[in-house]
Amino acid sequence: MAAKLKLTHTYKALGSVGKLLRKGLQDELIAQKHNATGKLSRGLRYHRKDNVLNVFSSVSYWKAVNNP
């Protein structure tokens, strides 16, 4: 069985990118004035595992952003 590499700098960088993406998506909601209750903004999440970054959002977020 092969040993797993610990890429701590990569893991930290993915966390920084995840925070930037979430902040950018939240700012887009504010810019388009779709942030009345904050529910869409709070629904934006990111998860990093095995050097993979996943960003999660609801379908409602994308409907709101795509309909200015």
C-alpha distances in whole Angstrom, upper triangle without the diagonal:
4,7,9,13,16,18,21,24,23,23,26,27,26,28,31,31,31,34,36,35,36,39,40,40,42,45,45,46,49,50,51,52,50,49,52,50,47,45,43,42,41,39,37,33,30,26,23,20,17,19,21,25,27,31,32,36,39,40,44,42,42,46,47,46,47,50,52
4,6,9,13,15,18,21,20,20,23,24,24,26,28,29,29,32,33,33,34,37,38,38,40,43,43,44,47,48,49,50,48,47,50,49,45,43,42,41,39,37,35,32,28,25,22,18,15,17,19,23,25,29,31,35,37,39,42,41,41,44,46,44,45,49,50
4,6,9,12,15,18,17,17,20,22,21,23,26,26,27,29,31,31,32,35,36,37,39,41,42,43,45,46,47,49,47,46,49,47,43,42,40,39,37,36,34,30,27,23,20,16,13,15,18,22,24,28,30,34,37,39,42,40,40,43,45,43,44,48,49
4,6,9,12,15,14,14,17,19,18,20,22,23,23,26,27,28,29,31,33,33,35,37,38,39,41,43,44,45,43,42,45,43,40,38,37,35,34,32,30,26,23,19,16,13,10,12,15,18,20,24,26,30,33,35,38,36,36,40,41,40,41,44,46
4,6,9,12,11,11,14,16,16,18,20,21,21,24,25,26,27,30,31,31,33,35,36,38,40,41,42,44,42,41,44,42,39,38,36,34,33,32,29,26,22,19,15,13,10,10,14,17,20,23,26,30,33,35,38,36,36,39,40,39,40,44,45
4,6,9,9,9,11,13,14,15,17,18,19,21,23,24,25,27,29,30,31,33,34,36,37,39,40,42,40,39,42,40,36,36,34,32,31,30,27,24,20,17,14,12,9,10,13,16,19,22,25,28,32,34,36,34,35,38,39,37,39,42,43
4,6,5,6,9,10,11,13,14,15,16,19,20,21,23,24,26,27,29,30,32,33,35,36,38,39,38,36,40,38,35,34,32,30,29,28,25,22,19,16,12,11,9,8,12,14,17,20,23,27,30,33,35,32,33,36,37,35,36,40,41
4,5,5,6,9,10,11,12,14,15,17,19,20,21,23,24,26,27,29,30,32,33,35,36,38,36,35,38,37,33,32,31,29,27,27,24,21,18,15,12,12,11,9,13,14,17,20,23,26,30,32,34,32,32,36,36,34,36,39,40
4,5,5,6,9,10,11,12,14,15,16,18,20,21,22,24,26,27,29,31,32,33,35,36,35,34,37,36,32,32,31,28,27,27,24,21,18,16,13,13,13,10,13,14,18,20,23,26,30,32,34,31,31,35,35,33,35,38,38
4,5,5,6,9,10,10,12,14,15,16,18,20,21,22,24,25,27,29,30,31,33,35,33,32,36,35,31,31,29,26,26,25,22,19,15,14,10,11,10,7,10,11,14,17,20,23,27,29,31,28,29,32,33,30,32,35,36
4,5,5,6,9,10,11,13,14,15,17,19,20,21,23,24,26,27,29,30,32,33,32,30,34,32,29,28,26,24,23,23,20,16,13,11,8,8,8,6,9,9,13,15,18,21,25,27,29,27,27,31,31,29,31,35,35
4,5,5,6,9,10,11,13,14,15,17,18,20,21,23,24,26,27,28,31,32,31,29,32,31,27,27,26,23,22,22,19,16,13,12,10,11,12,10,12,11,14,16,19,22,25,28,29,27,27,31,31,29,31,34,34
4,5,5,6,9,10,11,12,14,15,16,18,20,21,22,25,26,27,29,30,29,28,31,31,27,27,25,22,22,22,19,16,13,13,10,12,13,10,11,10,13,15,18,21,25,27,28,25,26,29,29,27,29,32,32
4,5,5,6,9,10,10,12,14,15,16,18,20,21,23,24,25,27,29,27,26,30,29,25,25,23,20,20,19,16,13,10,9,7,9,10,7,8,6,10,11,15,18,21,24,25,22,23,27,27,24,26,30,30
4,5,5,6,9,10,11,12,14,15,16,18,20,21,23,24,26,27,26,24,27,26,22,22,21,18,17,17,14,11,8,8,7,10,12,10,10,8,10,11,14,17,20,23,24,22,22,26,26,24,26,29,30
4,5,5,6,9,10,11,12,14,15,16,18,20,21,22,24,26,25,23,27,26,22,23,21,18,18,18,15,13,11,11,11,14,15,13,13,10,13,13,16,18,22,24,25,22,23,26,25,23,26,29,28
4,5,5,6,9,10,10,12,14,15,16,19,20,21,23,24,23,22,26,26,22,22,20,17,18,17,14,12,10,11,10,14,15,12,11,9,11,10,14,16,20,22,23,20,20,24,23,21,23,26,26
4,5,5,6,9,10,11,12,14,15,17,19,20,21,23,21,20,24,23,19,19,17,14,14,14,10,8,6,8,8,12,14,12,10,7,8,7,10,13,16,19,20,17,18,21,21,19,21,24,25
4,5,5,6,9,10,11,12,14,16,17,18,20,21,20,18,22,21,17,18,16,13,13,14,10,9,8,10,11,15,17,15,14,11,12,10,12,14,17,20,20,17,18,22,21,19,22,24,24
4,5,5,6,9,10,10,12,14,15,16,18,20,19,18,22,22,18,19,17,14,15,15,12,11,10,13,14,17,19,17,15,12,13,11,14,15,18,20,21,17,18,21,20,18,20,23,22
4,5,5,6,9,10,11,13,14,15,17,18,17,17,20,20,17,17,14,12,13,13,9,9,9,12,13,16,19,16,14,11,11,8,11,11,15,17,18,14,14,18,17,15,17,20,20
4,5,5,6,9,10,11,13,14,16,17,15,14,17,17,13,14,11,9,10,10,6,7,7,11,13,17,20,18,16,12,11,8,9,10,13,15,16,12,13,17,16,14,17,19,19
4,5,5,6,9,10,11,12,14,15,15,13,17,17,13,14,12,9,11,12,9,10,11,14,16,20,23,20,19,15,15,12,13,13,16,18,17,14,15,18,16,14,18,20,19
4,5,5,6,9,10,10,12,14,14,13,17,18,15,16,13,11,13,14,11,12,13,16,18,21,24,21,19,16,15,12,14,13,16,17,17,13,14,17,15,12,15,18,17
4,5,5,7,9,10,11,13,11,11,15,16,12,13,10,8,11,11,8,10,12,15,17,21,24,22,19,15,14,10,11,10,12,13,13,9,10,13,12,9,12,15,14
4,5,5,6,9,10,11,10,8,12,12,9,11,8,5,9,10,8,11,13,16,19,23,26,24,21,18,16,13,13,11,13,15,13,10,12,14,12,10,14,16,15
4,5,5,6,9,10,10,9,13,14,12,14,12,9,12,14,12,14,16,20,22,25,28,26,24,20,19,16,16,14,16,17,16,12,14,16,13,11,14,16,14
4,5,5,6,8,9,9,13,15,13,14,11,10,13,14,12,15,17,20,23,26,29,26,24,20,19,15,16,13,15,15,14,10,11,13,10,7,11,12,11
4,5,5,6,5,6,9,11,9,11,8,7,11,12,11,14,17,21,23,27,30,28,25,22,20,16,15,12,13,14,12,8,10,11,8,7,10,11,10
4,5,5,6,6,9,11,10,12,11,9,13,14,14,17,19,23,26,29,32,30,28,24,22,19,18,16,16,17,15,12,14,15,11,10,14,14,12
4,5,8,9,12,15,13,16,14,12,16,17,16,19,21,25,27,31,33,31,29,25,24,20,20,18,18,19,17,14,14,15,12,10,13,13,10
4,6,8,11,14,13,15,13,12,16,17,16,20,22,26,28,32,34,32,30,26,24,20,20,17,17,17,14,12,12,12,9,7,10,9,6
4,6,7,11,11,13,12,12,15,16,16,20,23,26,29,33,36,34,31,28,26,22,21,18,17,17,14,12,14,13,10,10,12,11,9
4,6,9,9,10,8,9,13,13,14,18,20,24,27,31,34,32,29,26,23,19,18,15,14,14,11,9,11,10,7,8,11,10,9
4,6,5,8,7,7,10,12,12,16,19,23,26,29,33,31,29,25,23,19,17,14,14,15,12,10,13,13,10,10,14,13,12
4,6,8,9,10,12,14,15,19,22,26,29,32,36,34,32,28,26,22,20,17,16,17,13,13,15,15,12,13,16,15,14
4,5,8,9,10,11,14,17,21,24,27,30,34,33,31,27,25,21,19,16,15,16,13,13,16,16,13,15,18,17,17
4,6,5,6,9,10,14,17,20,24,27,31,30,27,24,21,18,16,13,13,15,12,11,14,15,12,14,17,17,17
4,5,5,6,9,12,16,19,22,25,29,28,26,22,20,16,14,11,10,12,10,9,13,14,12,14,17,17,18
4,6,5,7,11,14,17,21,24,27,26,24,20,17,14,11,8,7,10,7,6,9,11,9,10,13,14,15
4,5,6,9,12,16,19,23,26,25,22,19,16,13,11,9,10,12,11,8,11,13,11,11,15,16,16
4,6,8,11,14,18,21,25,24,22,18,16,13,11,9,10,13,12,10,14,16,14,15,18,19,20
4,6,10,13,16,19,23,22,20,16,14,11,8,6,7,10,10,8,12,14,13,14,17,18,19
4,7,11,14,17,20,20,17,13,11,7,6,5,8,11,11,8,11,14,13,13,16,18,19
4,7,10,14,17,16,14,11,8,6,5,6,10,13,14,12,14,17,17,16,19,21,22
4,7,10,14,13,10,7,5,4,6,9,12,15,17,14,16,19,19,18,21,23,24
4,7,10,10,8,6,5,6,8,11,15,18,20,18,19,22,23,22,24,27,28
4,7,6,5,4,6,9,11,15,18,21,23,21,22,25,26,24,26,29,31
4,5,5,7,8,12,14,17,20,23,25,24,24,28,29,27,29,32,34
4,5,9,11,14,17,20,24,26,28,27,27,30,31,30,31,35,36
4,7,10,13,16,20,23,25,28,26,26,29,30,28,30,33,34
4,7,10,13,17,20,22,24,22,22,26,27,25,26,30,31
4,7,10,13,17,19,21,19,19,23,24,22,23,27,28
4,6,10,13,15,18,16,16,20,21,19,21,24,26
4,7,10,13,15,12,13,16,17,16,18,21,22
4,7,10,12,10,11,14,15,15,17,19,21
4,7,8,7,8,11,12,12,14,16,18
4,5,5,7,9,10,11,13,15,17
4,5,5,6,9,10,11,12,15
4,6,5,6,9,10,11,13
4,5,5,6,9,10,12
4,5,5,6,8,11
4,6,5,6,9
4,6,5,7
4,6,6
4,6
4
